[in-house]
Amino acid sequence: MALRRLAGASSPSFSFKSFTTVLPQAAETAPASPSYLAHHLLDEFSRPRASRDGERLRRLAAHLTAPAVESVIARLPSWRHALDFFRWADEQPGFRHSCYSFNAMASLLRRRQPAHLDRLAADALAAGCPMTPGALGFLLRCLGDAGLPDTAALVFDSARARLSCTPNSYTFNCLLDALAKAGRADDAEARLREMMVACGDGSVDKYTLTSLLQCYCNAGSPDDANDVFQRMSQHGWVDEHVLTMLAVAFSKWGKVDGAVELVGRMEVLAMRPSEKTLSVLVHGFAKQRRIDKAIEMFDKMSAYGYVADLPMYGVLIEGLCRQKQIGKALKIFEVMKSSEVVPDVRLLKNMIEAFIHEGDIATVSPFINENAGKLKPSDVTALYNVVLQGLVNHGQVEAAYQLLASRVRGVQGISDGLTVGANVFDTVQDVKPNSDSFNIVVCGLCKVKKLDDALALVKDMVGFGSKGKLLMFNDLIYELCNADRLDEGYKLFNQMKDLGVIPTEFTYNSLFYGICRRKDPNGASDLLREMCTNGHRPWIKNCTEMVQQLCFSGRITEALGFLEEMLKMGFLPDIVTYSAAMNGLCKTGEVDNALGLFRDISAKSYLPDVVAHNILINGFRLSGKLNEAQEIMEEMLEKGLFPSVVTYNLMIDVWCKSGNIEKAVDCLNKMVDEEKSPTIVTYTSLIDGLCGAGRPDEAIVLWHKMSDKNCAPNKIAYTAFLNGLCKCGRVETALTYYEEMMTKGFVLDTFSCLYFINALISNGNTTKGCELLKEVLQRDMTQGDDLKMVGLINKAVEVLSKDGRTSPEISILVEKGLISRAQTMGKKDGN
């Protein structure tokens, strides 16, 4: 940066000079006298355009001079009058604006009229108006004030060729000032280098570096700003303005501690920190939630005699409330009131919320009563609503309900037995609850499921002359429908419409959900027609729920009819809803109808997803139509759909059941290749299939592979594995895994255990078989397929009673009545 080359450069003192045009004293009231012209031109251009004297203006135009124009511009009542006059003067034959009349106009446009000022600068260039370096600098400053740095740079660069002006150090400083206000650091550095070439290193003075410092501050470049500050310090150019600028910038950057150090430096140098500086520091510390430091700066302000405003008191009090320092907040609040600063509703709301959050309900009532005197009734109601909301937010919904009811029903106070402190609340007598009041409490009651109280409050609300809010109606209707109180939900729905509250899509879908829970397709269709009329759409999850409930209840025809009715009304069910219908058909054994629906939706340009295909595959699998299941799988692959883990699990089971064990094994390998982790269902199906195919050794290998993959077997896996091993004659191996199963806390179901007992007995292990039989007979066998179980028990008893090793045990079982109970079961069932 060019600044690095400034070390040791001397800087002459410099002061900014603004132009001043001195009007010549008029010795007589001659037509060409500037004062005469100014007086009469002011008279004409202070009037509306339609009432001006055209002939008089033509006479005055003949004597128009630049000093007179400058004087009139400065004295007209508004920038609009001035701009109108400026343009009129520009159109007069023989008249040409001077740099001073241009600048007089620019000074009026610099603050709030950037577009007009931009055009004025363009007009000055187009007119080739000669300018002095001082006049050019003033115009550049005006452009900077208006936020037009690019226009300022353009005017500066055109000065030599079009304005007959050679810029000097003052002009450069004015351009730097314009760039600084916009934070254009790169442009400012380039112009600084240009200035040093054109005017010499010695041209860089206090004002140059002040503009550069402001530029870095505005650009958010603290390191560069600090470099400039250090350079200014070396030259002794640091003044109150520089320190204030840097302190404010540090605060904005979040470096509030650095800003405090600068304020301390100002005080050491006997400089007085400005009110703005200290105010920015208070807000900066408050923003960082360092309220102690904010109060320290606040106290410093007071010591300097500065008067704090409401926003400053507000940030301090709110910060203390956030830190739960309610006592300190109240003290500052009292200081604020003693300074005749009137609190606004926002500040009072924040303090009330803090009181309630700390459980200090008793303070709320006197606080409102003390500060409500200067508030409008609507503002007092707003404070009342803060109390209600605070009670609801902190779990005191009943207290909020009682408080509102006391205002509506004319009963003072809150009933006993409520949360501590709530019963002492006594708000101002003139407060009148509004729709927000009822909305707060009704929504709170809905959250705690006190729907009867909420309905009673709505009734009170209508009698009170309030119509309520949409949110409270939506919440209450939703909760009523969720509690299967659909009729009351409909009644409230009609009531809200009567009150002029327009139902939304949420309102309608809450009712639709309630109807779907009741499995009422006719009622759902009626509501859908009304929704269609009002431009609302049903939520697909509710449609899916309706279809599922109807299908699970065996009302397939009604489910399909409901879907058809939706289509007629222009509501397109998505594939999830159709899949629900297909699933319902499959679970009721109507897999062919499910396939028909699948073909139908495919013809309607729906693209059934993997889930829809899985539903059909599972339906065909359960109904024993294994070839059809394989066809759906092949169709899915042809469509470019990728099978999911569920798909592979289903197909492994299909192929195992159809005896195509090799395809099932290939399917497992394909899952691994596609990085789809096999599940316990995958392994269980394939292990059962391998055993069923007479390949127990491969089943055992796969069992251990399953464990190695951190896929822990469950009860179903153990049961299938034991049964499979027994079917393959590997009973002793099955016994090993049975014992492993028991150590892991799994217990075979009674039927599987009886099957295993008979397998052990048939394999010659009557001792273990008898041991397990005793355990089974002591179980509750009132559930399950009793005929099959009794048959298995009798078969085992017949063999064990003839075996000398086990016959004594059987006799004991007979004495205990365990075997006879089984036989009684058999007689009862006709054995």
HELIX and SHEET records of a PDB file:
HELIX    1   1 ALA A    2  LEU A    6  5                                   5    
HELIX    2   2 PRO A   34  PHE A   45  1                                  12    
HELIX    3   3 ARG A   49  SER A   51  5                                   3    
HELIX    4   4 GLY A   54  ALA A   61  1                                   8    
HELIX    5   5 ALA A   66  ARG A   75  1                                  10    
HELIX    6   6 TRP A   79  ASP A   90  1                                  12    
HELIX    7   7 CYS A   99  LEU A  109  1                                  11    
HELIX    8   8 PRO A  114  ALA A  127  1                                  14    
HELIX    9   9 PRO A  133  ASP A  145  1                                  13    
HELIX   10  10 PRO A  149  ARG A  162  1                                  14    
HELIX   11  11 SER A  169  LYS A  181  1                                  13    
HELIX   12  12 ALA A  185  CYS A  199  1                                  15    
HELIX   13  13 ASP A  201  SER A  203  5                                   3    
HELIX   14  14 LYS A  206  ALA A  219  1                                  14    
HELIX   15  15 PRO A  222  HIS A  235  1                                  14    
HELIX   16  16 GLU A  240  LYS A  252  1                                  13    
HELIX   17  17 VAL A  256  VAL A  268  1                                  13    
HELIX   18  18 GLU A  275  LYS A  287  1                                  13    
HELIX   19  19 ILE A  291  ALA A  303  1                                  13    
HELIX   20  20 LEU A  310  ARG A  322  1                                  13    
HELIX   21  21 ILE A  326  SER A  338  1                                  13    
HELIX   22  22 VAL A  345  HIS A  357  1                                  13    
HELIX   23  23 ILE A  361  ASN A  371  1                                  11    
HELIX   24  24 PRO A  377  ASN A  393  1                                  17    
HELIX   25  25 VAL A  397  ARG A  409  1                                  13    
HELIX   26  26 ALA A  422  VAL A  424  5                                   3    
HELIX   27  27 SER A  435  LYS A  447  1                                  13    
HELIX   28  28 LEU A  451  PHE A  464  1                                  14    
HELIX   29  29 LEU A  470  ASN A  482  1                                  13    
HELIX   30  30 LEU A  486  ASP A  498  1                                  13    
HELIX   31  31 GLU A  505  ARG A  517  1                                  13    
HELIX   32  32 PRO A  521  THR A  533  1                                  13    
HELIX   33  33 ILE A  540  PHE A  552  1                                  13    
HELIX   34  34 ILE A  556  LYS A  568  1                                  13    
HELIX   35  35 ILE A  575  LYS A  587  1                                  13    
HELIX   36  36 VAL A  591  ALA A  603  1                                  13    
HELIX   37  37 VAL A  610  LEU A  622  1                                  13    
HELIX   38  38 LEU A  626  GLU A  638  1                                  13    
HELIX   39  39 VAL A  645  LYS A  657  1                                  13    
HELIX   40  40 ILE A  661  ASP A  673  1                                  13    
HELIX   41  41 ILE A  680  GLY A  692  1                                  13    
HELIX   42  42 PRO A  696  ASP A  708  1                                  13    
HELIX   43  43 LYS A  715  LYS A  727  1                                  13    
HELIX   44  44 VAL A  731  THR A  743  1                                  13    
HELIX   45  45 THR A  750  SER A  762  1                                  13    
HELIX   46  46 THR A  766  LEU A  777  1                                  12    
HELIX   47  47 ASP A  786  LEU A  800  1                                  15    
HELIX   48  48 SER A  807  GLU A  815  1                                   9    
HELIX   49  49 LEU A  818  LYS A  828  1                                  11    
END                                                                             
